[in-house]
Amino acid sequence: MADTVKAENRKGFLVDTSRCIGCRSCQVACKQWNKLEADKTANQGSFENPRDLTPALFNRIRFVEGSNETGEMSWRFLNERCMHCGDAGCMKVCPSPGALYRTKDGIVAYNKERCISCKYCVAACPFNIPRYDGEDKVSKCNLCLDRVGGGMAPACAKACPTETLKFGKRNDLIARAKSAKKTLYGENSLSGLGVVYALEGPPEQYGLPASPSIPFSIFLWKDVIKPLGILGFWGSIGAVLLHYVTIGPKKVDDDLDAKEEGHE
C-alpha cells in the first residue's frame, strides 16, 4: 500500500528509558518468536552483547555508560530497532515494488522475495538499521507483523518485565507520555517515528541523531545521476539507430580503396 496511513490508525512503541534495566528480555523474546539463530559473539570488555544489530537480531539493548551529577558512574539503556518512520527513507528509495511496504497499522514491513539486494535502504536510513542476511536480502524489525495482525502485542513488549516497551495506538501513547511530563524523541521527526522514546538526556547521549533526516546524497544518485546516465545510454543507442535509418550504413569507397592499393 502507499506510504501513508491515517494518524488515528497508526500503532507504535513508546520506549521509556527510565524503566529499562538492561535485562535484554526483549532480545530473547524477539529471537524466539521470529525463530532467529543465535549470534556468535566474543567478550570485548563490555556488558553490551551483541555489540550491534545483525540480520538475526532485530532489536537490542544499547548500553550507555556515563556519570551522573555527583560524578558517580551511571548506566542508561536504549532499545535499538527499526523506527518505522512516518516518512520512511528506506521505502522512498527502494526500486523494487513491494520489497518494503507499509501496513494499515503504519508498520514498515518487508518481503525478502522482492528484495533485489541494491542496499539503497541502508544508505537512506538515518538510524543505520537495515541489515542484509547470508542470502543478501534485507532484514530488520517488522514489529511482529503476524502477532499485531492477530491482535497481540509484539513479542518484545510482551516479555518486557518493567513495561519499558509499551505498544498501542501511537497517538494515545504520546498523549499519556506528555501528561506524565516525559521528554519525547521522535514525535514529529520524519513525519513521526513509529518508535517514540522518552529520554532522560539529550539524544546524542543515547547514540541517536538530534535531527534525523534522509541523506540527500541517496536521492541525488537514485533520482538524478543514475537516470541521467541511463538516459545518456539510451540516447546514444537512439542516435545510432536514427543515423542508420535516415542515412544508412556506412559504405566503403571502392575507388578510394583501389587508389590506396595502387600506391602501395
BELWO-V243696 format. One record per run of one state. SS is the DSSP state (~ for helix, > for strand, _ for the rest). FROM is the first residue (numbers start at 1). TO is the last residue. If there is no record, write none. Layout:
SS&FROM&TO, SS&FROM&TO
This chain:
_&1&6, ~&7&9, _&10&10, >&11&16, _&17&24, ~&25&34, _&35&53, >&54&54, _&55&56, >&57&57, _&58&59, >&60&67, _&68&72, >&73&80, _&81&88, ~&89&93, _&94&99, >&100&102, _&103&107, >&108&110, _&111&111, ~&112&114, _&115&119, ~&120&124, _&125&130, >&131&132, _&133&137, >&138&139, _&140&144, ~&145&149, _&150&154, ~&155&159, _&160&164, >&165&169, ~&170&179, _&180&182, >&183&185, _&186&188, ~&189&191, _&192&194, >&195&199, _&200&202, ~&203&206, _&207&215, ~&216&246, _&247&253, ~&254&263, _&264&264
